[in-house]
Amino acid sequence: MTVRRTGVIGIGTMGQGIAEMLAYKGLDVYVVEQSPEKLEAGLGQIELSLDKQIEKWALTQAEKKLVLNRIHPLERLEQLADCDIVIETITEELDAKKEIFERLDQIFDASVILASNTSTLSLTELASVTKHPERVIGTHFVYPVSKIDMVEIVRGLKTSDDTFERTKHFIEEVTNKKGVMVFESPGFITTRLICLFINEALHVLEEGVASADDIDSAMRIGYSFQHGPFEMADRFGLDSVLAALERMFREYGELKYRPSIVLKKMVRAGHRGVKSGIGFFQYDKDGDRI
Amino acid sequence: MKILVINAGSSSLKYQLYDMTDESVLASGRVERIGMDSSIVTHEATGKPEMRSVSEILEHTIAVRRVLDILVDPVNGVIGSIGDIDAVGHRVVHGGEAFKQSVLVTQEVKLEIRRLFDLAPLHNPAHLMGIAAVETNLPEVPQVVVFDTAFHQTMPRESYLYAIPMVLYRRHKVRRYGFHGTSHAYVSAQAATYLQSPLESLKMVSCHIGNGASCTAIKDGQSFDTSMGMTPLEGLMMGTRSGDLDPAVVPFVMNKEDLSVSEVNSMLNKHSGLQAISGLSSDMREVTEAMSDGDKNAKLAFDMYAYRIRKYIGAYAAAMNGIDTLVFTAGVGENSSVLRQAVCDGLTFLGIELDDKRNNERRKDVRTISTDSSRVKVLVVPTNEELLIARDTFEIVQRQLQTQ
């Protein structure tokens, strides 16, 4: 199967990144959002992101135009019917996702792959609302999508070998990213390990062992991380980190996943990281640290 | 014998159909936006108006099919049946060290082109798709591949090696290959014919100055050195490419500006050269125009551009211990008399004397632009890479037929 048309449902942070990356790779991308306002805002963000790349000489004006021309906004899910693969990237809420999958299942014939970009939810549960659970799969892209060349391909209980192979081919040959096969489990590999890492860093901070800045420096320089645990959390969004930890805490029932009190407090205060301009550190509107 | 010349890109395909009895072009055209539902085919049969059509062409096999359909079309076509095509010649950018001349396509040849994907990741895969597409549509027709690098395979080690650990050459074939070989080969041969001297007897520098640009030192009828290296980034300043720079600039800038490998690659290949210095355009015509309107940045871009060419000509004269022929070709080289003059004005010590009137003449044929007393003959030779591909294809297929 050669994929030419892809659908992206929901263009929040991840949806924008995925749509932009797919369009950059030469695919036609059809995007759907809840409201025209959100759609427009999402497309605006994509344009902003492309402009930032031009500033970094990664892209030319002509290339930007080409990329934007391949992104087609749609009003309704039904208009997606021609796509070869559809990636859902709406907010991480099980019920909302279930509703979308139920509708997608009715719109597309059984050969079209329905992928979810979930990082913690159960694929098996999402698939349970469809008549063809064998074509439901998880593709967990990592932020920032254009720079991280790895995708967790998540198999639910009923995901077929054929669906997996086609998805892996799509990820590796079309998007040129490494596809890692993961069987369904809360947090898969990446979210599970990185959230524990961040949570442990929070404990170290709480205990007064070191400052956030020093913990970040120690891990960044000492172990070649691009960002230390706190800046990393700021970039993911502290609310997202909290939600992921809470979900894993519930699913596994193990204390090590219990979110740190500091994290909860920060989120309650509205300090959600880069997206709110302040988290453990402060950021300008371009997301650069002040 | 009728020969179809194909230049396949990742989402485009250019073609020309030659009648080799008189080397005339029967038709030419291109398919653009392959892989989309609105692909554009532009076709022009000699003596007939140009035609355009938009349709869905999802891959190269279908693109070749469309080209063949148009060539035999009763209205716009130029041949009676597909069987009239006797051979197909392909342009291939990278032939690595394996290909020193054009060859007939065989299973091994295709494998070797595939092995070279690493060195030409944007071009060779597309060329191979073109070859496969022709194979599917014309299974009985012989195909020949002509490489941009082949002409430069005669460079001696002292020209082609970089002074970096030899293990990099052995492991990854990091060395200078040079490009525009088909053009340099074509114009040097044309120049020799025009001068009525054997090419072997000349010490020539050919300057292919187009959107990409390179100079080649041709000694004993062979490429002795050329300005492009492992990739087309090295050497002259170009439309959007930097050309030579201190390699230490790369890690320095990556560090200071926090750039990734692909960002710095894009910066040097797409955001540098004339575009970067003039701040206006990568097109020499626009830069020259702005310069004559008094734009200082355009003037600087132009001066740097000409200066680099002059330096290379001087260096190659030294490399060959002399120079007797200087050739300008390709878009800018053939058309910009201002640039030719700027380059030659500083080379009088070499015995180059430009004739202003001849230089400013606009013609389409091979011509001398130096004075009669100039020690070095300066020529403008229009390039024609497609014709050379057709000729090579013709020759190889003829030889093949004779040995059968």
Interface residues (C-beta under 8 A of the other chain):
Chain A: T2 R4 G26 D28 Q53 K56 W57 A58 L59 T60 K147
Chain B: S11 G35 M36 L58 E59 T240 E257 L259 S260 S262 E263 V264 S266 M267 K270 H271
